[in-house]
Amino acid sequence: MSLAVVILAAGKGTRMKSALPKVLHAVAGKPMVQHVVDAAASLDPANIIIVYGHGGEQVKATVTGEQLAWAEQAEQLGTGHAVAQAMPHVKEDMVLVLYGDVPLIRPDTLKEFVASVDDNTLALMTLTLNNPNGYGRIVRDGQNNVQRIVEQKDASEAELGIQEINTGILACSRRFLEESLPKLSSNNAQGEYYLTDLIAMASQSGLNVETLQPNEGWEVDGVNDRVQLARLERIFQQAQAETLMRDGVTLRDPARLDIRGSVQIASDVIIDVNVILDGDVTIEEGVIIGPNCVLRDANIGAGTVIEANTLIDGAIVGENCQLGPYARLRPGTELADNAKVGNFVETKKSYIGEGSKVNHLTYIGDSQIGKGVNVGAGTITCNYDGANKFQTVMKDGAFIGSNSSLVAPVTIGENATVGAGSTITKDVDDNGLAVARGQQRNVANWQRPKKG
């Protein structure tokens, strides 16, 4: 059966107290509704329809994915009304209904869920809670068949004792929705058309109502305020951390790692506390990451050691490198194997060759550095004239003395030496020495100025 997924994302989210549409608030750095779209996409549906309302243009501009269609719910008249707005876009045999503020539903759970649906079967996701207060209850008959959903305010004393609750997630045939949605009534306390009323219709029409519960209750937790958002953030991070540890990664404190993207981490990696992995991050075997580091869109080679408080952003790092503490690798940086970038060093759009060292208090920008180069403390590549960027080249074996300024465009030849404190504006030949300092003058018996 072909599949369409309808994602309800029209709510304003008043309790968020935010100008940002509720479904765009992020879990792990990604909008909640994008989590749902990505989970839906794992089912390879023919169509994903997002029902939008409040802040719709912002939602449409933010969410990405293939096979996306959009349906506007101009008036908030309930979940049944919202699904009805999507139906003109649905041509597929089966429809799965998800929610843009329920971000942690797992693809494996959804695959099992939709597998039970056919023309004669509606699937309903439920959850059993010790305290079901506030939720609609699943009412079954003596043969344990689902009959209907009763909202708490309408429930009898006996029904209030039911612990199985409705999550709102359902899947059924398009034909059933087309026949049943027009029959929904808004004759209730809220004056809205409820999707939950479909369950009684399905039961009365002879359809099988199959229920499935997620492996983890938090998969179907929704977000109505920032407290709930923060709770799901911690749940998500804990789940990510546990997966990494089972795969052979050592986390000094699983509660103090944040993953905000897609990470690939090999075994025997050690990660200290307060580390953030953002975007697409790949970390190979045996890497050690110190505390308070941020890695964003980075590839880290095997055996590399990253000391505390280092920021790596859009960089490729080879094997057995040493970074930090307090180093910053900006986008376009690439380190060959065994390179070293030390404390208070910043690099940008530069290649640092095998075995080269940039140890202290240095800025390297728009540079090509060969093998075995030593860049002394306080060196600056002066790559910007206020309008244009220029390149600095340091060839194999070059030695740059401390507190030097290399004014690009400039090339330092193989095995060449730049004397400490020099400002280099001209190319230096292979094996040459360049010294460019102001002449020193000593004044004997100098009388230091005194305060009046």
Secondary structure, DSSP 8 states (H G I E B T S, - for coil): --EEEEEEE----GGG-SSS-GGGSEETTEEHHHHHHHHHHTT--SEEEEEE-TTHHHHHHH---SSEEEEE--S---HHHHHHHHGGG--SSEEEEEETT-TT--HHHHHHHHTT-BTTEEEEEEEE-S--TTS-EEEE-TTS-EEEEE-GGG--HHHHT--EEEEEEEEEEHHHHHHHGGG----STT----TTHHHHHHHHTT-EEEEE--SSGGGG---SSHHHHHHHHHHHHHHHHHHHHHTT-EES-GGGEEEEEEEEE-TT-EE-SSEEEEEEEEE-TT-EE-TT-EEES-EE-TT-EE-TT-EEES-EE-TT-EE-SS-EE-TT-EE-TT-EEEEEEEEES-EE-TT-EEEEEEEEESEEE-TT-EE-TT-EEE-B-SS-B--EEE-TT-EE-TT-EEESSEEE-TT-EE-TT-EE-S-B-TT-EE---------TT-------
